[in-house]
Amino acid sequence: MRLPLHLAVDQVKNQVRNSLKGQKRYPYVLMLEPLYTCNLACLGCSTERHTGKLKDRMSLEDCLAAVDESGAPTVSICGGEPTIYPELKELLDGIIERKRHIYLCTNALLLDTKVFGKIDPHKRLTINVHLDGMKETHDFVCNREGVFDKAIEGLKEAIKLGYHTTINMTIFKETKVDEIEEVCEFVSGLGVHGILMSPGYQYESVERDMFLTRQDIQTKFQRIIEISSKYRLTSTPMFLEFAAGMRDYPCSPWSTVTRTPLGWKGPCYLIGKRYYDTWDEFWNGVDWEYWESRKDPLCRNCAMHSGFEASVVRNLHRSPKDMVRIAAWHVLG
Ligand code: SF4
């Protein structure tokens, strides 16, 4: 199976439950950013995500309330660096008690001191390590030497200890497809359970010109499709085709809702036009139809999985061929 069976089943249950209720829009994933404190300042990261003070983090109660309010079956904990969050164990326990699935998105630098021996492996917990290339590239993107070696050390130990592990690779302008394949080959050899790739997006607060234009994204993803069958990519084949410019979808920004220390972020994971104090203000306040249309200039170069993987799912019923392809992708992966 491409994804753990229980995770795939819970995602389908979420879709069936909401469809039966006649809901057109509903969250698939909660991006929970409990803190904007980080032990790195990566070049591709927005400034606010690594300059926050620990004292300004979300409370444990607010984090768990966000899990309840969103109703999303999957919670992706990012930040900031989530292993710095002092209440991490209680947070993970609370999410698991609620029978949700967790992706702990980490740079892996603190896994040995904050996770191993303190937080046991669990079928609902995936450790998702940020890895943007091989040693030279990753250390460059992370703006510090030695980060790659430490991340690989953490990844190997996590696999040895029995955690479900994935890597998350952002594709930048300079990323060479040969290096993408090298990373896939290398981490597959280590035994990681999945590889997520997404095109880097120009955040409003990132100055550096390292991001792809729509044309760059399409060219890179056309090559990625060629190598995709060799590795356990967690991006669906239809999403890869969308990123490669071979098909088109409206956005589904509501499928991946984001809660931060500043409130609920709208309209999407990437764009913080406004932060809302309450779930109701957020959910009823964002003009979803407008953002689905992608006509805003900020959407021009976007092909983020957080906006479009749900669009793949929403449009499956239009094509029996796509339904068969995605079932085969899940089962044979
Ligand atoms: S296209 Fe991208 S930037 Fe625009 S709303 Fe969707 S996810 Fe956000």
Residues whose N, C-alpha, C, O or C-beta is under 5 A from the ligand:
A	BS01	SF4	C251 P253 C268 L270 W291 R294 L298 C299 C302 G307
